[in-house]
């Protein structure tokens, strides 16, 4: 269960950052504030202020390295979720874990997949290289967006490469 909780904290941090600045943001910030605040009005308001700072920092691009700032914010929110989960008993952890699952599913459905400023990728010997977003099957939901993706190269028979968005 500890590994699952840690993974949910990571996914939750990513979901917060992914939702910032999107149409889903208002709902996401309410969900996160309620989850971490656990019904305490003052705690929920403090979380709303933290979330607004996150949105402001990510939206401004003031420090020039947007990717590094996104990672910093993901780590910050991952830590907030870890602290929350560590402070709960087993039944509280299960309820919070379910709320984190719902949060990440909601963000995925609203925001979808994003690839931004990726490096290059090369496929050889029948492999697949992806430097953007590649969706296979019906499991993917929400929009897909790729910006400033790196080169993707296919080298050899049966190799494929995707730079941008591919939906199969």
Long-range contacts (C-beta under 8 A, 24 or more apart in sequence): 1-93, 4-97, 5-82, 5-85, 5-93, 5-97, 6-82, 8-81, 8-85, 8-97, 8-100, 8-101, 8-104, 9-78, 9-79, 9-81, 9-82, 9-85, 9-100, 10-74, 10-78, 11-100, 11-104, 12-77, 12-78, 12-81, 12-100, 12-103, 12-104, 13-73, 13-74, 13-75, 13-76, 13-77, 13-78, 13-79, 13-80, 13-81, 14-74, 14-78, 14-104, 15-103, 15-104, 15-107, 15-108, 16-51, 16-54, 16-73, 16-74, 16-77, 17-54, 17-58, 17-70, 17-73, 17-74, 17-77, 18-107, 18-111, 18-114, 19-107, 19-110, 19-111, 20-54, 20-55, 20-58, 20-59, 20-73, 21-55, 21-58, 21-59, 22-110, 22-111, 23-110, 24-106, 24-107, 24-110, 24-111, 25-55, 27-106, 27-110, 28-103, 28-106, 28-107, 29-55, 31-99, 31-102, 31-103, 31-106, 32-77, 32-103, 35-84, 35-96, 35-99, 35-100, 35-103, 36-80, 36-81, 36-84, 38-84, 47-80, 50-80, 66-117, 67-116, 67-117, 108-141, 108-142, 109-141, 109-142, 110-142, 111-142, 111-143, 112-140, 112-141, 112-142, 112-143, 112-144, 112-145, 113-140, 113-142, 113-143, 113-144, 113-145, 114-144, 114-145, 114-146, 114-147, 115-145, 115-146, 115-147, 115-149, 115-165, 116-145, 116-146, 116-147, 116-148, 116-149, 117-147, 117-148, 117-149, 117-150, 118-148, 118-149, 118-150, 119-150, 120-150, 120-151, 120-152, 120-153, 121-150, 121-151, 121-152, 121-153, 121-161, 122-152, 122-153, 122-154, 122-155, 122-161, 123-152, 123-153, 123-154, 123-155, 123-156, 123-159, 123-160, 123-161, 124-155, 124-156, 124-159, 125-156, 125-158, 125-159, 126-156, 126-157, 126-158, 126-159, 127-159, 127-160, 128-159, 128-160, 128-161, 128-162, 129-153, 129-154, 129-159, 129-160, 129-161, 129-162, 130-161, 130-162, 130-166, 131-161, 131-162, 131-163, 132-162, 132-163, 132-164, 132-165, 132-166, 133-162, 133-164, 133-165, 133-166, 134-162, 134-165, 134-166, 134-168, 135-165, 135-166, 135-167, 135-168, 136-168, 137-168, 140-167
